[in-house]
C-alpha cells in the first residue's frame, strides 16, 4: 500500500489521508481470518512506514471492538490511538437547529439510545420524524411516543414501505431482504452485499425486481444502497445493520427461515462454483444434499435463481441417469450371478463329495491307529498314512483350500503319532515338521482361534522327540515356540506346564540365566492360579515351580533367595525330599553348616520312611547322596565340602 501511495502523490510535500469507513465490514463480510489478517497487516505496514506521510482515519462500530483482539498488533495500535465517539448528547441535540424540549432529549438519550450499539442511524430516523412533527406543530416528545421511540422510528418507516407493496412485491422484498443478511453464527446478524442479478428468480424480470427494491432506497427511506462494482455489475446491500436489529418483521423472517437461509447460501456457493468449473458433473449434489435441495425447492421453488434452477435440474438428471445405469448393471449382475450360482452348485456338489471322502480317510486313519496301538500292530498303518499324505500332496493347486490343507496336515500329524509310537523318532520328527510347515501359513491366513493351542501341541511333540533323541539343543527352540503359542491362549495352567518343561530343557543345556527367567514367569502364574483356586490340583504345580526356582537360584549363587523359595515350597508340601535336599545345599554353600546338617538328617529320615512305605517293610539303608540333578555344581566348593 505504501508503494501504491508513493506513486499517487509526492509524500515529501503533501501528506495523504486514507479514510476507511465502516471498517466493521472487514469482520462481517469476510469470513476468512487469514485474509482479514493480511488486510490489517497491509494497513499497519503502510501507516507505520516512517518514509511516506500516510495517515489512516478509520471508523469502526464499538460492538466490533472485540473482533480486533484476534490481531494483537492492530489491537495494540487501536488501543493507543482510538477515540470513542459517543452518540449525540444533550448539547449536540440542542445545537441541531431547532430547540428540543427537555422531555424529548431525555427520551432520545437515556430511555431510547443509551447503551445501544449502532445508535446513530436509529437517532437519524427518530430525528427525522421529530423534525417532521415539529414542522407540523407537534411536540417532539409526543412524536417520539407516537412512532415508538428511537428504534421504532426506523422499524416503523420500514414497515410502512413494506405494507405499501402489493402481495407479489412483498414476496419479492421478503426474499431479497433475507438474502441480503449475513447470518451471525454465534454473533449478531449483519448485512451482506449481493449482485442484483443474483437476486433474480427464474421467470422474474429485472425491471420488476428493481421496481420493488428501489422503494426501499427512496429519499425518505434509504434502507438499501445501490452502486456498480468494479466489474460493472449493479450491486445492492442493506444500508445499515440497525434495520436488521430493530425491524421486527425482518427478525421474524430470519427466525422462521434460518435453516433454509443456510441451505440457500450453500446452494448459491455450490452453483457458482459449478458454473465457474464449466458445469462439471462431478460437482453436482448427490444424496443426502440432493434430498435437502428437493425439499427446499418444494417450499421455495419459485425463489430459485436461474443458475440455481439449472444446478438443481442437472443434479436430478444425473441421479436419474445413474439410477438407470445402476439398474442395468444390477440386471447384468443378476444374470452373471445366476450363471455363477449354477457353476458353483455343481462345483460345490463335487467338493462336498470329495470332502466327505477325505474326511473318511482321516477318520479311518485315526480309528485304525487307536485300534492297532493297544495290540502293538501300528506298523500295519504306516503305509496307509503315507499314501494318504501323498494323496493330499498331489492335489492340483486350484483344489487346495484351507479345508484340504487341514486334512493334509492331519495326515502328517497322524503319521507322526504312528511313528512315535513305533519308536521311529526320526520319522516322527519329519512328519511333525511337515505338519508344522502346513499349519503355520494356514493359520496365518485364517487367523483361527484354535491356532495357538494346536501349534503349541505340535511344538511340544517335536520337543519330546528331540529330548528322546538326547538332543536338548534342538528341543530348546521348539519348546520356546510352544511357550510363545501358549501365551496367546487363556489357559494359564497349560502355560505354566509348558514353562516348567522349558525350564527343565534350559537347565539341562546349562543356560541357568534363561532357566531362572523362566521360573520367574512360571512362579507368577502358579501363584495366581493357587490364589484363585487353592486345591490339590494347583498346589503340586506351585510346589514344583517353587522347587525349580530354588534350584535355579542356588545355581546362580543366590543362596538366601534359594532357601526362601524352598521354605515356601515345603510349607505347602513337607514331603518333597528333593526340595529339602536343595535347601540343605543352600545352607551348606552359604556356610550355615548346622542348619544344613539338620535338614540333611531330616531328608534322610523322610527318604527311609518313604522306602519303607513302598516296600512294605522296615527301613533300609539308602545311599545318602542326593539325586544327580540336585548335586552342587563343581564350582560350588567351600570349607565343608570335604
Buried (B, 14 or more C-beta within 10 A) or exposed (E): BBEEBBEEBEBEEEEBEBEEEBBBBBBBBEEEEEEBBEBBEEBBEBBEBEEBBBEBEBEBBBBBBEBBEEBEEBBEBBEEEBEEEEBBEBEEBBEEEEEBEEBBBBBBBEEBBEEBEBBBBBBBBBBBBBBEBBEEEBBBBEBBBBBBBBBBBBBBBBBEBBEEBEEEBBBBBBBBBBBBBBBEEEBBBBBBBBEBBBBBBBEBEEEBBBEBBEBBBEEEBBBBBEEEEEEEEEBBBBBBBBBBBBBEBBBEBBEEBEEBBEBBBBBBEBBBEBBEEEBEEEBBBEEEBBEBBBEBBEEBEEBBBBBBBBBBEBBBEBBEEEEEEEEEEEEEEEEEEEEEEEEEEEEEEEBEEBBEEBEEBBEEBBEBBEEBBEEEEBEEBBEBBBEBBEBBEEBEEEEEEEEBBBBBBBBBBBBBBBBBBBEBBEBBBBBBBBBBEBBEEBBEEEEBEEBBBBBBBBBBBBBBBBBBEEEBEBBBBBBBBBBBBBBEBEEBBBBBBBBBBBBBBBBBEEBBEBBBBBBEBBBBBBBBBBEEEEEEEBBEBBBBBBBBBBBBBBBBBBBEBBBBBBBBBBEBBEEBBBBBBBBBBBBBBBEBEEBBBEBBEBBBEBBBEEBEEEEEEEEEEEEEEBEEEBEBEEEBEEEEEE
